[in-house]
Amino acid sequence: MIKEKRKTFPGLIITLLICFTACKDISSDSKQEETIAEEDKIIQYSDRFSYLLEYSVDSLAFPRSADDNGIIKKVPSKDWTSGFFPGTLWKIYQLTGDTKYKAKAKEWTTFIEKEKYNDRTHDMGFKVFCSFGNGFKITNNAAYKDIIIESAQTLSTRYNTTVGSIRSWDFNKEEWQFPVIIDNMMNLELLFEASNYSKDTTYYNMANQHARTTLKNHFRDNNSSFHVVDYDTITGDIRAKVTHQGFRNESSWARGQAWGLYGYAMAYRYTNNVEFLEQSKKIAAFLMDHNNLPEDAIPYWDFDAPNIPSEPRDASAAAVIASGMLELYEYTKDKKHLEFADKIITSLSSKKYVIQKESNVPFILSHSTGNWPKNDEINGPINYADYYFLEAVLRRKNLR
Ligand code: GLY
C-alpha cells in the first residue's frame, strides 16, 4: 500500500538545510520563498491518480492521449490502446489498495469484452491482457479467464505455419503480404497464459515459434531491430525489412527496441529458452551503451532521429524499457539492469515528466511520442506510458 509522500526524507533534509542557511542571511529570504514556491508546484505521480478515477466513464471512449491544449483523444475498444486505461487503473489499485480504483478498473475492463472476437488485428494482448489479464490476476474471476482463452483462440487464427508467425497488420495490402512487427512480441503473453489456463498447448507453440522466427529475422548485427518484416505467404520467405513508425528502414525506433527487450524477457519466463534471455540481454546492452541515449535515460523517439538533441523524447519507450529491464534483472541479477531501470523510474518520476497539477487530463506522464512519421501524438501524454511506468514501479516495489 503506497501513498507517495509529498516530501521524501532526503527532500526534508534539503529543505531544512536551505532554511538554516536562509535564516543566517536575511537577504536570501525572497530567494528562499521562490525556491519553496517552485517546489510546491511539483506534483508526485501518485497525485495524478485521482484524475484517472474521476474521468467520466464511456464504454465507447477510452482516453488514449492528449494534445498540447489538453484535448483528449478518445478511442473505441477496437483501438490497440484501449486496454491500457483499465490496466492502469488495476495497477493503481495494486499500488494503493484503494477499492475505488478496483471498481473503476472493472467497469472499464467490461467494455473490452467484445474484442475477444475481433480477428482483424494482432493487438489482442495489448487490449485484452492489459485489461482482463490484470483483472484476472487480481480478482481470480473465472469469467475473465474464459475471455482470455477465447481471445487467444481468435488471435491464433492469424498464425501462419509456413511463416511461423502471427500476422500483425491487415492494412497496406498493396505493399505487404504478411507484415510482422517487433511490437507483436508483446501479444505473446496472452497466448502463453491462455495455454496455462486452458492446458491447450497450441497457443504456447504458436507463441514460442513466433518468438523464434522474430529472433531469426528481425535483428541486425548490433542487436537493434527492424520494425516490420514482410513475409511471402506461400514460401515464407522474407520480402522486405522496413519501418512504419521509425525514422527510416535502417534506424532504431525507440519503442520498437523497448518492445523487443521486454518481449524476449517475457518469452524467457514462459519457455526457459536461453536464446530468448540472451536476446533480451543484448538489446539491453544496445540501449544502455547507445551514444544517443540522453543523460536521464529517456530516449529520443528514434535512436537515429536526424536532429538529436533537438528531437522529442519517448517516455513510453522508457517506461517499457524500465519494466522489461526489471524482469530481465530477475533472471540475470546483473546490477547494471537494476540500476538502469532505477534511473528511468527516477527520471520519469521527476517534474519534467509527471504532468503538473494545472492539467486536468486522465494521464500521469507527458513526453511520449506515438507516431512521428505521421506527426501524430508527439511529445505528450499517452496511456501506454502510464501503464508500463506503473508496472515498472510495482515490479520495483516487489523486488524490494
Ligand atoms: N504497437 C504500436 C506502437 O507501439 O505504437
Residues whose N, C-alpha, C, O or C-beta is under 5 A from the ligand:
A	BS01	LIG	D183 R255 G370
